Amino acid sequence: MLNPGGYLAFADLYTEVGSFHEPDMQVQKGFEPANLKKMLIAGGLHIIQYRHCFEIQRHKEHV
């Protein structure tokens, strides 16, 4: 649904085991950029670029 010459941008976690969230949360566990690029190309997009742009360190509280 992009206009010709349009951009798609998003941010998410890289693939991880789910340890970033609380143990009982059912969440999407990130993505692998190379696999996502293949899917986007298969969907007709081109000039696919990705980069590591920010990192959050989660410090778990001790109970």
Helices and strands as residue ranges (DSSP letters): H 33-42
